[in-house]
Amino acid sequence: MKKNLNYLLLVLAVLSVTSCQSKEKKEPNLQIAAKQTQQPKQQQDLSAYETAYFASGCFWCVEAIFESVKGVAEVISGYAGGPEENPTYEQVSYGRTGHAEAVEVYYDPEVISFLELVQVFFGSHDPTTLNRQGPDRGRQYRSIAFYKNQEEQKIIRTYIDALEESKIYDQPVVTEITPFTKFYKAEDYHQDYERKHPENPYIQSVSIPRLKRFKTNFPEYLKENAH
């Protein structure tokens, strides 16, 4: 493995994927979901922040990871990557659309760069599993790094090339490099799901261990209150 790729130092400790039964990832009680919808959290002004978009499996997991990163003001769970308008969780989760579960990351580029967010993205999931992440299978759980301009596209492409040249993975990286078009926010009950439902079996067996691995491998990227 080549060690002269400075920007790969943070991904040398590649996390292993925990498996559990996908059936544990269930929608919450509809009455609870309705209450959550009736009491949305106060909206903050995010107009001063840049945005980045990623998909790497269950958005409950991905949202929690990026929420713990310094310089990130907000993370929203949703759907992206497909042509269908206004997709629902039922449609996406059953593979009835071309969308993947994705996140919208609002970040301060003076605190954390797009390159560093790309490092977080690749360092917090397995980019070599096609249409799958951990126990979740299907194109709706595929790995996608979205770009909004040529500079972001070049950063993602260069990073993947460096990963493969460094032989960090035994298998080729299958992450899609996709131009960003449209992001659809997921239903309210999906937002901050890991924080609100720590007792959920899927959260306990998949999301929390995944977040803990990320925190162990990337302590320098964490907010002070996320350690």
TORPA-4810 file (N, C-alpha, C, O; in nm, 3 decimals):
<nodes>
NODE_1_0.084_-0.119_0.000_0.000_0.000_0.000_0.088_0.124_0.000_0.180_0.134_0.081_M
NODE_2_0.063_0.218_-0.086_0.143_0.339_-0.092_0.102_0.432_0.022_-0.017_0.449_0.050_K
NODE_3_0.203_0.491_0.087_0.175_0.574_0.203_0.201_0.721_0.177_0.197_0.801_0.270_K
NODE_4_0.227_0.758_0.052_0.255_0.897_0.021_0.132_0.974_-0.023_0.144_1.087_-0.070_N
NODE_5_0.015_0.915_-0.007_-0.110_0.984_-0.040_-0.167_1.043_0.089_-0.245_0.979_0.160_L
NODE_6_-0.126_1.166_0.117_-0.158_1.226_0.246_-0.307_1.230_0.275_-0.350_1.210_0.388_N
NODE_7_-0.385_1.257_0.172_-0.528_1.272_0.197_-0.599_1.139_0.213_-0.721_1.136_0.229_Y
NODE_8_-0.523_1.028_0.208_-0.584_0.897_0.234_-0.554_0.847_0.375_-0.602_0.740_0.413_L
NODE_9_-0.475_0.921_0.452_-0.435_0.872_0.582_-0.555_0.848_0.673_-0.553_0.762_0.761_L
NODE_10_-0.660_0.926_0.650_-0.776_0.915_0.737_-0.865_0.796_0.704_-0.958_0.766_0.779_L
NODE_11_-0.836_0.727_0.593_-0.922_0.614_0.558_-0.847_0.482_0.562_-0.895_0.382_0.509_V
NODE_12_-0.729_0.479_0.622_-0.652_0.356_0.626_-0.719_0.251_0.714_-0.708_0.131_0.688_L
NODE_13_-0.788_0.299_0.818_-0.860_0.206_0.905_-1.000_0.188_0.851_-1.094_0.249_0.901_A
NODE_14_-1.015_0.106_0.750_-1.144_0.086_0.685_-1.235_0.005_0.775_-1.197_-0.100_0.828_V
NODE_15_-1.358_0.056_0.792_-1.450_-0.012_0.882_-1.509_-0.137_0.817_-1.522_-0.144_0.695_L
NODE_16_-1.543_-0.235_0.901_-1.609_-0.355_0.852_-1.759_-0.336_0.864_-1.807_-0.261_0.949_S
NODE_17_-1.834_-0.404_0.778_-1.979_-0.384_0.774_-2.048_-0.486_0.864_-2.025_-0.607_0.851_V
NODE_18_-2.132_-0.439_0.953_-2.207_-0.526_1.040_-2.334_-0.570_0.969_-2.399_-0.491_0.902_T
NODE_19_-2.368_-0.695_0.984_-2.487_-0.743_0.918_-2.594_-0.778_1.020_-2.562_-0.823_1.130_S
NODE_20_-2.717_-0.758_0.985_-2.831_-0.801_1.065_-2.949_-0.813_0.971_-2.934_-0.785_0.852_C
NODE_21_-3.062_-0.854_1.020_-3.176_-0.877_0.932_-3.238_-0.746_0.890_-3.266_-0.659_0.973_Q
NODE_22_-3.259_-0.730_0.760_-3.316_-0.606_0.708_-3.458_-0.583_0.760_-3.504_-0.469_0.765_S
NODE_23_-3.525_-0.688_0.797_-3.663_-0.671_0.843_-3.669_-0.589_0.971_-3.777_-0.542_1.008_K
NODE_24_-3.556_-0.572_1.040_-3.556_-0.491_1.161_-3.568_-0.343_1.130_-3.599_-0.264_1.218_E
NODE_25_-3.543_-0.306_1.005_-3.557_-0.165_0.968_-3.702_-0.142_0.927_-3.738_-0.158_0.811_K
NODE_26_-3.783_-0.104_1.021_-3.925_-0.086_0.998_-3.965_0.058_1.021_-3.898_0.132_1.093_K
NODE_27_-4.077_0.095_0.959_-4.130_0.228_0.984_-4.185_0.233_1.126_-4.231_0.131_1.178_E
NODE_28_-4.182_0.352_1.191_-4.233_0.363_1.327_-4.384_0.354_1.331_-4.452_0.357_1.228_P
NODE_29_-4.435_0.343_1.452_-4.579_0.344_1.471_-4.639_0.467_1.406_-4.588_0.578_1.425_N
NODE_30_-4.746_0.450_1.330_-4.803_0.562_1.255_-4.855_0.673_1.346_-4.851_0.790_1.308_L
NODE_31_-4.902_0.639_1.465_-4.950_0.741_1.557_-4.833_0.827_1.606_-4.845_0.949_1.618_Q
NODE_32_-4.721_0.760_1.635_-4.601_0.834_1.676_-4.553_0.922_1.563_-4.518_1.038_1.584_I
NODE_33_-4.553_0.866_1.442_-4.508_0.943_1.326_-4.596_1.065_1.305_-4.547_1.172_1.270_A
NODE_34_-4.726_1.049_1.327_-4.817_1.161_1.309_-4.788_1.272_1.410_-4.790_1.390_1.376_A
NODE_35_-4.760_1.232_1.536_-4.727_1.331_1.637_-4.599_1.406_1.601_-4.590_1.528_1.619_K
NODE_36_-4.502_1.333_1.550_-4.376_1.396_1.512_-4.398_1.493_1.397_-4.337_1.599_1.392_Q
NODE_37_-4.486_1.456_1.305_-4.515_1.543_1.192_-4.584_1.670_1.238_-4.563_1.777_1.181_T
NODE_38_-4.668_1.659_1.342_-4.741_1.774_1.391_-4.650_1.869_1.470_-4.684_1.986_1.486_Q
NODE_39_-4.535_1.821_1.518_-4.446_1.901_1.598_-4.307_1.905_1.535_-4.212_1.855_1.595_Q
NODE_40_-4.294_1.964_1.416_-4.164_1.971_1.350_-4.071_2.062_1.426_-4.114_2.156_1.492_P
NODE_41_-3.940_2.034_1.416_-3.844_2.120_1.485_-3.834_2.253_1.413_-3.860_2.264_1.293_K
NODE_42_-3.797_2.354_1.487_-3.789_2.487_1.432_-3.687_2.494_1.320_-3.575_2.444_1.333_Q
NODE_43_-3.726_2.556_1.209_-3.638_2.564_1.094_-3.529_2.668_1.118_-3.556_2.777_1.169_Q
NODE_44_-3.407_2.634_1.082_-3.297_2.728_1.094_-3.260_2.782_0.957_-3.284_2.718_0.855_Q
NODE_45_-3.200_2.899_0.956_-3.158_2.961_0.831_-3.028_2.896_0.785_-2.924_2.910_0.849_D
NODE_46_-3.035_2.824_0.673_-2.918_2.752_0.621_-2.864_2.815_0.493_-2.782_2.756_0.424_L
NODE_47_-2.910_2.934_0.462_-2.875_2.997_0.335_-2.726_3.031_0.323_-2.676_3.047_0.212_S
NODE_48_-2.656_3.041_0.435_-2.515_3.078_0.431_-2.423_2.957_0.411_-2.302_2.974_0.396_A
NODE_49_-2.479_2.838_0.410_-2.398_2.716_0.402_-2.396_2.657_0.262_-2.487_2.679_0.182_Y
NODE_50_-2.289_2.582_0.233_-2.280_2.505_0.110_-2.353_2.372_0.131_-2.377_2.331_0.244_E
NODE_51_-2.386_2.306_0.022_-2.452_2.176_0.031_-2.374_2.068_-0.043_-2.307_2.094_-0.143_T
NODE_52_-2.383_1.948_0.008_-2.323_1.831_-0.055_-2.420_1.716_-0.040_-2.500_1.713_0.054_A
NODE_53_-2.414_1.620_-0.134_-2.513_1.513_-0.138_-2.445_1.377_-0.153_-2.359_1.359_-0.239_Y
NODE_54_-2.484_1.283_-0.067_-2.424_1.150_-0.067_-2.530_1.043_-0.041_-2.632_1.070_0.022_F
NODE_55_-2.504_0.922_-0.091_-2.589_0.806_-0.062_-2.496_0.690_-0.029_-2.406_0.657_-0.105_A
NODE_56_-2.520_0.627_0.086_-2.435_0.513_0.125_-2.509_0.420_0.217_-2.462_0.387_0.326_S
NODE_57_-2.626_0.377_0.173_-2.706_0.286_0.254_-2.818_0.359_0.325_-2.861_0.466_0.282_G
NODE_58_-2.864_0.302_0.434_-2.975_0.357_0.510_-2.948_0.501_0.550_-2.845_0.530_0.612_C
NODE_59_-3.039_0.592_0.516_-3.014_0.732_0.547_-3.019_0.762_0.696_-2.969_0.865_0.739_F
NODE_60_-3.080_0.674_0.776_-3.074_0.693_0.920_-2.929_0.692_0.968_-2.889_0.774_1.050_W
NODE_61_-2.852_0.597_0.914_-2.711_0.584_0.952_-2.629_0.701_0.900_-2.551_0.761_0.974_C
NODE_62_-2.647_0.732_0.773_-2.565_0.834_0.707_-2.590_0.971_0.768_-2.496_1.049_0.787_V
NODE_63_-2.714_1.001_0.798_-2.748_1.129_0.859_-2.676_1.146_0.992_-2.618_1.251_1.019_E
NODE_64_-2.680_1.042_1.076_-2.617_1.050_1.208_-2.466_1.071_1.197_-2.407_1.144_1.277_A
NODE_65_-2.403_1.007_1.099_-2.259_1.022_1.082_-2.222_1.165_1.046_-2.136_1.226_1.110_I
NODE_66_-2.288_1.219_0.944_-2.254_1.355_0.902_-2.295_1.459_1.007_-2.232_1.564_1.016_F
NODE_67_-2.399_1.431_1.085_-2.438_1.522_1.192_-2.328_1.537_1.296_-2.319_1.640_1.364_E
NODE_68_-2.244_1.436_1.311_-2.138_1.440_1.412_-2.012_1.512_1.365_-1.918_1.529_1.442_S
NODE_69_-2.009_1.554_1.239_-1.889_1.612_1.179_-1.882_1.763_1.202_-1.981_1.834_1.183_V
NODE_70_-1.766_1.810_1.241_-1.747_1.954_1.264_-1.771_2.030_1.133_-1.740_1.980_1.025_K
NODE_71_-1.825_2.149_1.145_-1.852_2.230_1.028_-1.982_2.199_0.958_-2.022_2.269_0.866_G
NODE_72_-2.050_2.093_1.002_-2.179_2.055_0.943_-2.290_2.113_1.029_-2.300_2.085_1.148_V
NODE_73_-2.373_2.195_0.967_-2.481_2.262_1.040_-2.609_2.181_1.045_-2.683_2.187_1.143_A
NODE_74_-2.636_2.105_0.939_-2.760_2.029_0.932_-2.746_1.919_0.828_-2.674_1.933_0.729_E
NODE_75_-2.814_1.809_0.854_-2.820_1.698_0.759_-2.965_1.655_0.745_-3.034_1.634_0.845_V
NODE_76_-3.009_1.641_0.623_-3.149_1.605_0.596_-3.153_1.473_0.520_-3.081_1.455_0.422_I
NODE_77_-3.235_1.383_0.565_-3.254_1.255_0.497_-3.353_1.271_0.383_-3.452_1.343_0.395_S
NODE_78_-3.326_1.202_0.272_-3.417_1.213_0.159_-3.383_1.116_0.048_-3.324_1.011_0.071_G
NODE_79_-3.422_1.153_-0.073_-3.408_1.065_-0.188_-3.346_1.142_-0.305_-3.379_1.259_-0.327_Y
NODE_80_-3.258_1.076_-0.378_-3.194_1.139_-0.493_-3.140_1.031_-0.586_-3.125_0.915_-0.548_A
NODE_81_-3.113_1.072_-0.709_-3.051_0.979_-0.804_-3.144_0.917_-0.904_-3.099_0.845_-0.992_G
NODE_82_-3.274_0.943_-0.893_-3.370_0.886_-0.986_-3.450_0.992_-1.058_-3.444_1.109_-1.021_G
NODE_83_-3.526_0.954_-1.161_-3.602_1.052_-1.239_-3.741_1.083_-1.184_-3.801_1.183_-1.223_P
NODE_84_-3.791_1.000_-1.094_-3.929_1.017_-1.047_-3.942_1.141_-0.957_-3.852_1.172_-0.879_E
NODE_85_-4.054_1.210_-0.969_-4.079_1.327_-0.887_-4.154_1.289_-0.760_-4.240_1.201_-0.761_E
NODE_86_-4.120_1.357_-0.651_-4.189_1.341_-0.523_-4.201_1.195_-0.479_-4.312_1.149_-0.451_N
NODE_87_-4.091_1.123_-0.472_-4.098_0.983_-0.428_-4.132_0.974_-0.280_-4.105_1.065_-0.202_P
NODE_88_-4.190_0.862_-0.243_-4.222_0.835_-0.103_-4.128_0.728_-0.050_-4.061_0.659_-0.126_T
NODE_89_-4.125_0.714_0.082_-4.040_0.612_0.143_-4.082_0.473_0.099_-3.997_0.388_0.071_Y
NODE_90_-4.212_0.449_0.092_-4.260_0.317_0.050_-4.212_0.285_-0.091_-4.168_0.173_-0.118_E
NODE_91_-4.219_0.382_-0.181_-4.175_0.359_-0.319_-4.025_0.333_-0.326_-3.980_0.239_-0.393_Q
NODE_92_-3.947_0.415_-0.257_-3.802_0.403_-0.265_-3.753_0.278_-0.193_-3.671_0.204_-0.247_V
NODE_93_-3.803_0.254_-0.073_-3.753_0.142_0.007_-3.785_0.007_-0.055_-3.716_-0.092_-0.028_S
NODE_94_-3.890_0.001_-0.139_-3.922_-0.124_-0.208_-3.864_-0.129_-0.349_-3.898_-0.218_-0.427_Y
NODE_95_-3.775_-0.035_-0.380_-3.707_-0.037_-0.509_-3.795_-0.004_-0.627_-3.768_-0.048_-0.739_G
NODE_96_-3.900_0.073_-0.605_-3.995_0.105_-0.712_-3.955_0.232_-0.788_-4.026_0.274_-0.879_R
NODE_97_-3.845_0.292_-0.751_-3.796_0.412_-0.820_-3.647_0.395_-0.850_-3.585_0.297_-0.811_T
NODE_98_-3.592_0.493_-0.921_-3.449_0.493_-0.946_-3.371_0.566_-0.838_-3.248_0.578_-0.847_G
NODE_99_-3.442_0.615_-0.737_-3.377_0.691_-0.631_-3.305_0.602_-0.531_-3.335_0.483_-0.517_H
NODE_100_-3.210_0.662_-0.462_-3.143_0.598_-0.349_-3.173_0.680_-0.224_-3.200_0.800_-0.232_A
NODE_101_-3.169_0.615_-0.110_-3.176_0.690_0.015_-3.050_0.775_0.024_-2.939_0.722_0.011_E
NODE_102_-3.065_0.904_0.044_-2.952_0.996_0.038_-2.962_1.099_0.149_-3.062_1.106_0.221_A
NODE_103_-2.857_1.180_0.163_-2.859_1.289_0.260_-2.815_1.419_0.194_-2.733_1.419_0.101_V
NODE_104_-2.870_1.527_0.244_-2.831_1.662_0.204_-2.754_1.721_0.321_-2.807_1.736_0.431_E
NODE_105_-2.629_1.755_0.297_-2.539_1.803_0.403_-2.515_1.953_0.386_-2.465_1.998_0.283_V
NODE_106_-2.551_2.030_0.488_-2.522_2.173_0.490_-2.395_2.194_0.571_-2.389_2.156_0.688_Y
NODE_107_-2.295_2.255_0.510_-2.165_2.265_0.577_-2.100_2.401_0.553_-2.130_2.471_0.457_Y
NODE_108_-2.009_2.435_0.644_-1.932_2.558_0.636_-1.797_2.526_0.573_-1.715_2.461_0.638_D
NODE_109_-1.772_2.568_0.450_-1.646_2.535_0.383_-1.522_2.596_0.449_-1.410_2.557_0.417_P
NODE_110_-1.542_2.692_0.540_-1.428_2.747_0.612_-1.387_2.658_0.728_-1.279_2.675_0.786_E
NODE_111_-1.473_2.563_0.763_-1.444_2.469_0.871_-1.410_2.331_0.816_-1.316_2.266_0.864_V
NODE_112_-1.485_2.287_0.718_-1.460_2.156_0.657_-1.480_2.168_0.506_-1.575_2.230_0.460_I
NODE_113_-1.390_2.108_0.432_-1.393_2.119_0.286_-1.476_2.008_0.223_-1.510_1.910_0.289_S
NODE_114_-1.508_2.024_0.095_-1.578_1.918_0.023_-1.494_1.791_0.019_-1.547_1.681_0.032_F
NODE_115_-1.363_1.806_0.000_-1.273_1.690_0.001_-1.283_1.614_0.132_-1.287_1.491_0.132_L
NODE_116_-1.286_1.686_0.243_-1.296_1.619_0.372_-1.431_1.549_0.388_-1.439_1.443_0.449_E
NODE_117_-1.537_1.608_0.333_-1.667_1.540_0.336_-1.663_1.412_0.253_-1.725_1.312_0.288_L
NODE_118_-1.590_1.415_0.142_-1.572_1.295_0.061_-1.497_1.189_0.141_-1.529_1.071_0.132_V
NODE_119_-1.398_1.230_0.219_-1.327_1.137_0.307_-1.422_1.075_0.409_-1.418_0.955_0.434_Q
NODE_120_-1.509_1.158_0.467_-1.608_1.108_0.561_-1.699_1.006_0.493_-1.726_0.899_0.547_V
NODE_121_-1.743_1.039_0.374_-1.831_0.951_0.297_-1.766_0.814_0.275_-1.826_0.712_0.309_F
NODE_122_-1.645_0.812_0.218_-1.581_0.684_0.189_-1.535_0.612_0.316_-1.529_0.489_0.319_F
NODE_123_-1.501_0.687_0.419_-1.453_0.625_0.542_-1.561_0.573_0.633_-1.531_0.513_0.736_G
NODE_124_-1.687_0.594_0.597_-1.797_0.552_0.685_-1.888_0.447_0.621_-1.994_0.417_0.675_S
NODE_125_-1.846_0.390_0.507_-1.923_0.280_0.449_-1.831_0.198_0.359_-1.715_0.235_0.337_H
NODE_126_-1.882_0.088_0.308_-1.806_0.002_0.219_-1.844_0.035_0.074_-1.953_-0.002_0.031_D
NODE_127_-1.757_0.103_-0.001_-1.791_0.144_-0.137_-1.769_0.035_-0.241_-1.777_0.062_-0.361_P
NODE_128_-1.741_-0.087_-0.196_-1.716_-0.196_-0.291_-1.834_-0.292_-0.303_-1.829_-0.385_-0.383_T
NODE_129_-1.939_-0.271_-0.225_-2.055_-0.361_-0.232_-2.159_-0.300_-0.325_-2.210_-0.191_-0.299_T
NODE_130_-2.191_-0.370_-0.431_-2.282_-0.319_-0.533_-2.427_-0.332_-0.487_-2.473_-0.440_-0.451_L
NODE_131_-2.498_-0.220_-0.489_-2.640_-0.217_-0.453_-2.667_-0.280_-0.317_-2.764_-0.353_-0.298_N
NODE_132_-2.578_-0.249_-0.224_-2.594_-0.305_-0.091_-2.509_-0.229_0.008_-2.401_-0.181_-0.026_R
NODE_133_-2.557_-0.217_0.129_-2.478_-0.165_0.238_-2.520_-0.237_0.364_-2.632_-0.219_0.413_Q
NODE_134_-2.430_-0.319_0.418_-2.464_-0.398_0.535_-2.580_-0.490_0.504_-2.576_-0.562_0.404_G
NODE_135_-2.685_-0.489_0.587_-2.798_-0.579_0.566_-2.897_-0.529_0.462_-2.989_-0.603_0.425_P
NODE_136_-2.881_-0.406_0.416_-2.978_-0.347_0.323_-2.935_-0.371_0.179_-2.824_-0.335_0.139_D
NODE_137_-3.024_-0.431_0.101_-2.993_-0.469_-0.036_-3.089_-0.404_-0.134_-3.207_-0.385_-0.103_R
NODE_138_-3.039_-0.371_-0.251_-3.120_-0.309_-0.355_-3.055_-0.180_-0.403_-2.972_-0.122_-0.332_G
NODE_139_-3.092_-0.136_-0.524_-3.032_-0.015_-0.580_-3.062_0.108_-0.496_-2.990_0.208_-0.505_R
NODE_140_-3.167_0.101_-0.416_-3.200_0.214_-0.330_-3.097_0.235_-0.219_-3.099_0.337_-0.149_Q
NODE_141_-3.006_0.137_-0.202_-2.901_0.148_-0.101_-2.762_0.154_-0.164_-2.662_0.127_-0.098_Y
NODE_142_-2.757_0.190_-0.291_-2.627_0.195_-0.360_-2.544_0.315_-0.313_-2.596_0.410_-0.255_R
NODE_143_-2.415_0.306_-0.340_-2.321_0.411_-0.302_-2.313_0.514_-0.414_-2.281_0.481_-0.529_S
NODE_144_-2.342_0.641_-0.380_-2.338_0.749_-0.479_-2.272_0.872_-0.417_-2.307_0.913_-0.306_I
NODE_145_-2.178_0.930_-0.490_-2.123_1.061_-0.455_-2.171_1.159_-0.561_-2.130_1.149_-0.677_A
NODE_146_-2.254_1.251_-0.523_-2.310_1.348_-0.617_-2.218_1.469_-0.629_-2.154_1.509_-0.532_F
NODE_147_-2.210_1.526_-0.748_-2.132_1.648_-0.767_-2.217_1.756_-0.831_-2.304_1.728_-0.913_Y
NODE_148_-2.188_1.881_-0.792_-2.263_1.995_-0.845_-2.185_2.074_-0.948_-2.241_2.160_-1.016_K
NODE_149_-2.057_2.047_-0.960_-1.973_2.117_-1.057_-1.852_2.031_-1.093_-1.832_1.925_-1.034_N
NODE_150_-1.773_2.076_-1.188_-1.659_1.997_-1.235_-1.553_1.981_-1.128_-1.486_1.878_-1.122_Q
NODE_151_-1.537_2.080_-1.043_-1.437_2.069_-0.936_-1.472_1.956_-0.841_-1.385_1.877_-0.803_E
NODE_152_-1.598_1.948_-0.801_-1.640_1.840_-0.712_-1.626_1.705_-0.781_-1.584_1.607_-0.719_E
NODE_153_-1.661_1.699_-0.908_-1.646_1.574_-0.983_-1.500_1.529_-0.985_-1.472_1.411_-0.967_Q
NODE_154_-1.409_1.622_-1.006_-1.267_1.590_-1.009_-1.217_1.541_-0.874_-1.137_1.448_-0.866_K
NODE_155_-1.265_1.604_-0.767_-1.225_1.562_-0.632_-1.268_1.418_-0.607_-1.189_1.337_-0.557_I
NODE_156_-1.393_1.386_-0.640_-1.444_1.250_-0.617_-1.367_1.149_-0.702_-1.325_1.045_-0.651_I
NODE_157_-1.350_1.179_-0.829_-1.280_1.088_-0.920_-1.137_1.065_-0.877_-1.089_0.952_-0.877_R
NODE_158_-1.067_1.171_-0.840_-0.928_1.160_-0.796_-0.918_1.078_-0.668_-0.825_0.999_-0.650_T
NODE_159_-1.014_1.098_-0.579_-1.012_1.024_-0.453_-1.033_0.875_-0.477_-0.965_0.792_-0.418_Y
NODE_160_-1.127_0.841_-0.564_-1.151_0.700_-0.594_-1.028_0.639_-0.660_-0.988_0.527_-0.627_I
NODE_161_-0.968_0.711_-0.753_-0.846_0.661_-0.819_-0.737_0.633_-0.716_-0.667_0.532_-0.724_D
NODE_162_-0.724_0.723_-0.619_-0.621_0.705_-0.516_-0.653_0.585_-0.427_-0.562_0.510_-0.389_A
NODE_163_-0.780_0.566_-0.393_-0.819_0.450_-0.314_-0.782_0.320_-0.386_-0.725_0.229_-0.325_L
NODE_164_-0.813_0.313_-0.513_-0.786_0.190_-0.588_-0.636_0.170_-0.610_-0.587_0.057_-0.605_E
NODE_165_-0.563_0.279_-0.635_-0.419_0.267_-0.653_-0.351_0.221_-0.524_-0.251_0.150_-0.528_E
NODE_166_-0.406_0.262_-0.412_-0.348_0.227_-0.283_-0.385_0.086_-0.237_-0.333_0.039_-0.136_S
NODE_167_-0.474_0.018_-0.311_-0.512_-0.120_-0.279_-0.570_-0.132_-0.138_-0.547_-0.231_-0.068_K
NODE_168_-0.645_-0.031_-0.096_-0.707_-0.037_0.035_-0.816_-0.143_0.040_-0.838_-0.206_0.143_I
NODE_169_-0.883_-0.162_-0.071_-0.990_-0.261_-0.078_-0.948_-0.377_-0.168_-0.872_-0.359_-0.263_Y
NODE_170_-0.999_-0.496_-0.135_-0.972_-0.614_-0.218_-1.055_-0.612_-0.345_-1.018_-0.675_-0.445_D
NODE_171_-1.167_-0.541_-0.342_-1.256_-0.534_-0.456_-1.259_-0.390_-0.510_-1.228_-0.296_-0.437_Q
NODE_172_-1.296_-0.373_-0.637_-1.301_-0.238_-0.694_-1.412_-0.154_-0.631_-1.514_-0.207_-0.586_P
NODE_173_-1.390_-0.024_-0.627_-1.489_0.069_-0.578_-1.602_0.081_-0.680_-1.576_0.103_-0.799_V
NODE_174_-1.726_0.066_-0.635_-1.841_0.070_-0.727_-1.927_0.195_-0.704_-2.038_0.205_-0.757_V
NODE_175_-1.878_0.288_-0.628_-1.950_0.413_-0.603_-1.980_0.485_-0.733_-1.891_0.503_-0.817_T
NODE_176_-2.103_0.526_-0.750_-2.141_0.604_-0.867_-2.101_0.750_-0.848_-2.120_0.807_-0.740_E
NODE_177_-2.047_0.811_-0.952_-2.018_0.954_-0.952_-2.126_1.018_-1.039_-2.123_1.005_-1.161_I
NODE_178_-2.220_1.086_-0.976_-2.343_1.127_-1.043_-2.366_1.278_-1.031_-2.352_1.334_-0.922_T
NODE_179_-2.400_1.344_-1.142_-2.432_1.488_-1.133_-2.558_1.508_-1.050_-2.658_1.438_-1.068_P
NODE_180_-2.553_1.604_-0.960_-2.670_1.631_-0.877_-2.778_1.703_-0.957_-2.750_1.798_-1.030_F
NODE_181_-2.901_1.658_-0.942_-3.013_1.723_-1.009_-3.119_1.770_-0.909_-3.151_1.888_-0.903_T
NODE_182_-3.172_1.676_-0.832_-3.282_1.710_-0.742_-3.276_1.624_-0.618_-3.249_1.504_-0.625_K
NODE_183_-3.302_1.685_-0.503_-3.309_1.615_-0.376_-3.450_1.630_-0.319_-3.503_1.741_-0.314_F
NODE_184_-3.509_1.519_-0.278_-3.642_1.520_-0.220_-3.632_1.485_-0.071_-3.584_1.377_-0.036_Y
NODE_185_-3.675_1.574_0.013_-3.670_1.549_0.157_-3.762_1.434_0.194_-3.875_1.425_0.146_K
NODE_186_-3.714_1.345_0.279_-3.794_1.232_0.325_-3.899_1.279_0.425_-3.895_1.392_0.473_A
NODE_187_-3.991_1.192_0.453_-4.098_1.220_0.547_-4.040_1.264_0.683_-3.929_1.224_0.719_E
NODE_188_-4.115_1.345_0.756_-4.064_1.405_0.880_-4.016_1.301_0.980_-3.918_1.325_1.051_D
NODE_189_-4.084_1.187_0.988_-4.046_1.090_1.091_-3.910_1.025_1.065_-3.855_0.959_1.153_Y
NODE_190_-3.855_1.043_0.945_-3.721_0.990_0.917_-3.611_1.084_0.964_-3.497_1.041_0.981_H
NODE_191_-3.642_1.211_0.986_-3.539_1.307_1.022_-3.491_1.284_1.166_-3.571_1.266_1.257_Q
NODE_192_-3.358_1.283_1.184_-3.297_1.259_1.316_-3.345_1.128_1.377_-3.362_1.118_1.499_D
NODE_193_-3.368_1.029_1.292_-3.430_0.906_1.340_-3.343_0.833_1.442_-3.395_0.781_1.541_Y
NODE_194_-3.214_0.828_1.419_-3.128_0.755_1.513_-3.131_0.819_1.652_-3.136_0.749_1.752_E
NODE_195_-3.127_0.950_1.657_-3.129_1.020_1.785_-3.263_1.002_1.856_-3.268_0.989_1.979_R
NODE_196_-3.372_1.001_1.780_-3.505_0.993_1.840_-3.546_0.850_1.877_-3.631_0.831_1.963_K
NODE_197_-3.485_0.751_1.813_-3.527_0.612_1.834_-3.408_0.520_1.864_-3.385_0.424_1.791_H
NODE_198_-3.334_0.549_1.970_-3.216_0.465_2.001_-3.252_0.322_2.039_-3.167_0.234_2.037_P
NODE_199_-3.380_0.299_2.072_-3.423_0.165_2.112_-3.459_0.077_1.992_-3.477_-0.044_2.008_E
NODE_200_-3.469_0.135_1.874_-3.506_0.058_1.755_-3.401_-0.051_1.729_-3.282_-0.022_1.731_N
NODE_201_-3.442_-0.176_1.704_-3.346_-0.285_1.684_-3.247_-0.258_1.571_-3.129_-0.290_1.583_P
NODE_202_-3.294_-0.200_1.460_-3.203_-0.169_1.350_-3.102_-0.064_1.394_-2.984_-0.075_1.362_Y
NODE_203_-3.147_0.037_1.466_-3.057_0.141_1.514_-2.952_0.081_1.606_-2.834_0.115_1.595_I
NODE_204_-2.992_-0.007_1.694_-2.899_-0.066_1.790_-2.797_-0.159_1.724_-2.680_-0.161_1.763_Q
NODE_205_-2.842_-0.235_1.625_-2.753_-0.337_1.567_-2.676_-0.289_1.445_-2.574_-0.349_1.410_S
NODE_206_-2.722_-0.182_1.379_-2.655_-0.136_1.257_-2.609_0.009_1.269_-2.490_0.039_1.254_V
NODE_207_-2.702_0.099_1.295_-2.670_0.242_1.291_-2.571_0.285_1.398_-2.471_0.350_1.368_S
NODE_208_-2.597_0.249_1.523_-2.509_0.292_1.632_-2.370_0.232_1.619_-2.272_0.305_1.635_I
NODE_209_-2.355_0.101_1.590_-2.220_0.048_1.569_-2.147_0.116_1.453_-2.026_0.139_1.460_P
NODE_210_-2.220_0.147_1.346_-2.158_0.214_1.232_-2.109_0.353_1.272_-1.999_0.394_1.233_R
NODE_211_-2.189_0.426_1.348_-2.149_0.559_1.394_-2.030_0.550_1.488_-1.938_0.632_1.480_L
NODE_212_-2.029_0.452_1.577_-1.918_0.437_1.671_-1.788_0.406_1.599_-1.682_0.456_1.636_K
NODE_213_-1.795_0.323_1.495_-1.674_0.293_1.418_-1.619_0.418_1.352_-1.498_0.443_1.351_R
NODE_214_-1.711_0.498_1.297_-1.668_0.622_1.234_-1.600_0.713_1.336_-1.495_0.770_1.308_F
NODE_215_-1.659_0.727_1.452_-1.603_0.815_1.554_-1.466_0.766_1.600_-1.376_0.846_1.626_K
NODE_216_-1.450_0.636_1.608_-1.320_0.580_1.648_-1.214_0.606_1.543_-1.100_0.637_1.578_T
NODE_217_-1.249_0.594_1.418_-1.152_0.608_1.309_-1.124_0.753_1.270_-1.019_0.783_1.213_N
NODE_218_-1.217_0.844_1.301_-1.205_0.983_1.256_-1.228_1.083_1.370_-1.309_1.174_1.355_F
NODE_219_-1.159_1.069_1.481_-1.185_1.160_1.595_-1.156_1.306_1.562_-1.218_1.395_1.620_P
NODE_220_-1.063_1.331_1.470_-1.028_1.469_1.437_-1.136_1.541_1.358_-1.131_1.664_1.344_E
NODE_221_-1.234_1.468_1.306_-1.342_1.529_1.229_-1.465_1.557_1.314_-1.562_1.614_1.265_Y
NODE_222_-1.464_1.517_1.440_-1.585_1.523_1.520_-1.606_1.658_1.587_-1.511_1.727_1.625_L
NODE_223_-1.733_1.694_1.600_-1.769_1.809_1.682_-1.730_1.779_1.826_-1.721_1.663_1.866_K
NODE_224_-1.708_1.884_1.904_-1.666_1.864_2.043_-1.767_1.783_2.122_-1.729_1.700_2.206_E
NODE_225_-1.896_1.804_2.098_-1.998_1.732_2.173_-2.029_1.595_2.116_-2.118_1.526_2.165_N
NODE_226_-1.956_1.554_2.011_-1.983_1.425_1.947_-1.883_1.318_1.987_-1.897_1.203_1.946_A
NODE_227_-1.783_1.352_2.066_-1.683_1.253_2.107_-1.743_1.153_2.204_-1.674_1.062_2.250_H
</nodes>
